[in-house]
Amino acid sequence: MEQFSEAQRDAMYANMFALFNQLYPLSPAVLATIRRHTNIVFFKRRSIILEHGKICRNCYFGLKGMVRAYYIKDDGQEITSWFMKEGDIIISVQSFFTQTESHEVLEALDDTLCISLRIDVLEEIYRKFPEFNFVGRKLTEHYYIQMENRAFSLRMDDARQRYDRLVAQHPDIITRVPIGYIASYLGISAETLSRIRSGTY
């Protein structure tokens, strides 16, 4: 585990709190409680943050790095469902909120640095500080809308449109994620994606 100075820790938490305060201005008391009951965690590149079949007990605020969520089909094929990076909440949504076994895997594609918050601590913060429920609701809305947009794109867009939408909305993913994972996320073959990127599709 990397060791950080107090100044470095302050900067990390300031990053997260800036996002929260954009959604709803939080009192010093709730911010102090969050800091006291969370941890800074580090995952090495290619490490598994959450295994298939395990319960997601923590959510993570991404400070550095890229994480992939994926499902494993019966034939062993991996289907990428999401990418999460700096400023994102890293989580297996269904497993975390229902506290049931996860159908997906969370994998660190890069060395990844996060702030970790346990489900029981989150629930206690919700009970003690009603103001933080607003932040939770706005974050849930944000990610639900993203999931709906992705589902719409998979149903309605052709391969080129899916790729163009990804480039427009998340241009950094194109340069930071292997082409095979991007193709899986878009629901197309790596060959098709290569043709799209080369202009021959």
Number of C-alpha atoms within 10 A of each C-alpha: 8 7 8 10 8 9 8 11 14 12 12 19 18 13 16 19 17 13 15 19 13 10 16 16 15 18 12 9 10 17 16 10 14 17 17 9 13 16 14 20 16 19 19 16 15 15 15 16 20 20 15 16 13 15 19 26 18 19 20 20 24 24 22 17 21 23 29 24 22 23 17 14 9 7 6 8 11 17 19 22 19 19 22 20 23 18 16 20 21 25 22 23 17 15 18 18 14 11 14 14 16 21 16 24 23 26 22 24 22 19 15 23 23 25 21 20 19 16 16 11 15 19 12 10 18 17 12 13 16 11 16 22 17 17 20 16 11 15 17 14 12 11 14 13 12 12 14 11 13 20 12 12 18 17 9 11 15 13 20 17 15 20 22 15 16 19 14 10 10 12 12 12 17 13 10 13 16 11 17 16 20 24 20 19 24 25 17 18 16 16 13 15 22 15 12 16 13 9 8 8 12
